[in-house]
Amino acid sequence: MSFLQRDAVLAQGSYYAATAPELASLPPLQGAVSADVVIVGGGLAGLSAALDLAERGHQVVLLEAQTLGHAASGRNGGHALHGLACDIALVQQQLGDEAARSVWAMTIEALALLRTRIERHHIDCDWQGGYLNLATSPAKAHALWEWADALERLTGDALPRIATDEVRQWIASPRFHGGLRDPRCGHLHPLKYLRGLARAARAAGVQIHEYSPALGWVPQGGGVRVSTARGHVRAGQLLLAGSGHLHAYAPAMAHATVGIAMGAAGSDVALETADVALMGDDLTRLPFVIGLSRSTNRIIRQNLYVSLGVVAVLLPATIFGLGIGPAVLAHEGSTLIVVFNALRLLGYRDR
């Protein structure tokens, strides 16, 4: 069973699906339709883009191979946090100060966009605002505050501190010795939020079709033609927003897309950020093929080396029953699979 097949099994009967109000029927595409933009993928990225485009006056058709939010967009942890999974200092070290400031600012803008959409479109997604980053020792509290000072020097963003004697105002536990808080962050029900986006997109005029996997696309008449099993869409522009699932559901498109797993503190923030970063009035660059910079290739290569090293260290210990890190080994093994797949899709070479 492939990774995507196992993923499909895990998607069945999820808590999120059981607790999110159903959408109105979104039947498969039948026959020929036309649009300004056709979007392949009904996750957060695709629906966010569809909503923005429709609000700017574009006619949009969205194709989803399964149901909206079928993959990670509809069953992630629901955390909407600032920054990436790696420390911003790592971004600064590898890409420089300006890029690090841009990355941080994008995640903050993504949080603002998330909250704005919830309010504007009255999306009931169990939003709980606020995030505490707490330290379990005095030394760790000082280290956390020093990190906040460095962040402020880099970005100008000052995170409010929680002093040792103020912790009990925020959490009834004697374990913590200080921390930081960020009221811009929060937590939500991912599928409720996604279906709220879908309702807003439909209200804005977006035509959405579930169970309509894209089988391929070809240039046609200055635009594109995207085919499904029962119809096709003619559009001026094409947006591919299916992540790694495009390779399984639309193999003819795989050569033109690159799926790279970039860990983010919150899946919602990461996908919303894609909308902030890519959407604009100028759509002339689509259809497109993604090109990666030297810095991006270097990061991929370094992640590969780290994963190889961890697996090399833990594998013998696990095989010989020393009880060291089988869970970590499994995690790093998954990382290796992701990295190797990314390199395979890229036709990777050291540039």
Disulfide bonds with the S-S distance in Angstrom:
none
